[in-house]
Amino acid sequence: MELILKKDVENLGFTDDVVEVKNGYGRNYLIPQGFAVLATPSAKKVLAETLKQRAFKEKKEIEDAQKLAKQLEGFEIRITAKVGTGDKLFGSVSNADVAQAIAKEGIELEKKFITVPGGTIKRLGQYEASVRLHREVVTPVLFEVIAQAK
């Protein structure tokens, strides 16, 4: 079943992408939730016109995202966490913690756009998260998990 996405759907595609999904997934989940519509020939024509008009605006968005990516490259982010024996953390560090640390530097990002390796981090050390600023602009962000002073 061919559908046009109306919203970003994780592990499937972005808004206005034409995707091929199994009939049940499209009919029982995507369409009723308002995430997609059927890709009829007329809907495809409307989509093509919309994409043409949006191309100019999107070029500026990509440039802004690239500027922000350059800013993020220079950051030295440190996240403090409580540590048990060795270098093992009490709890874990997730994308929400990374988003909060970046916010302290003055840049607000939604946590859903930050991907931490393995989902959560449970040990001290240096790590690299990827930040999706735009569908075409993904930048790595280096951060370090350090022990909290006792």
LINNOR-V426744 format. One record per residue. PHI is phi as a letter, one per 40 degrees, with the letter a starting at -180 (NA if undefined). PSI is psi as a letter, one per 20 degrees, with the letter a starting at -180 (NA if undefined). NEAR is the number of other ideal C-beta (glycine too) atoms within 12 Angstrom. Layout:
phi: {PHI/PHI}
psi: {PSI/PSI}
near: {NEAR/NEAR}
This chain:
phi: {NA/c/b/b/c/c/b/c/b/d/g/b/i/b/d/g/c/c/b/b/b/c/d/c/c/c/c/c/b/c/c/c/c/g/c/a/b/c/c/c/d/c/c/c/c/c/c/c/c/c/c/c/c/c/d/c/c/c/c/c/c/c/c/c/c/c/c/c/c/c/c/c/c/c/c/b/c/b/b/c/a/c/b/c/c/g/b/c/c/c/g/a/b/b/c/c/c/c/c/c/c/c/c/c/c/h/b/c/b/c/c/c/c/b/b/c/d/g/g/b/b/b/b/c/i/c/b/b/b/b/b/c/c/a/c/b/b/b/b/c/b/c/a/b/c/b/c/c/c/c}
psi: {p/p/q/p/p/i/r/p/p/p/j/g/a/r/p/j/q/o/q/p/r/q/g/g/g/g/h/i/g/g/g/h/i/j/i/r/q/q/m/r/h/h/h/h/g/g/g/g/g/g/h/g/h/i/g/g/h/h/g/g/h/g/g/g/h/h/g/h/g/h/g/h/h/i/q/o/p/p/p/q/q/p/q/b/q/c/k/p/q/o/b/r/p/a/h/h/h/g/h/g/h/h/h/h/i/j/o/p/q/q/h/i/j/p/o/p/p/j/g/q/p/j/q/q/a/q/r/p/q/p/p/o/h/r/h/i/o/p/q/q/p/p/q/p/o/q/q/p/p/NA}
near: {22/23/34/35/31/25/20/21/25/13/9/22/23/23/24/30/24/26/27/18/27/15/15/12/21/26/17/15/19/31/24/13/17/14/26/35/28/23/27/15/13/13/21/19/14/17/27/18/14/18/20/14/13/17/15/12/15/22/14/14/19/21/18/17/26/20/18/29/26/17/20/35/18/14/27/17/34/24/36/23/29/21/23/16/11/11/18/18/26/17/20/24/38/28/31/24/28/42/29/22/35/33/18/19/22/12/28/14/33/18/21/16/30/36/25/31/24/15/16/21/30/24/25/27/23/21/33/24/38/23/35/27/30/25/18/16/23/22/30/24/38/25/37/24/35/24/22/17/8/7}
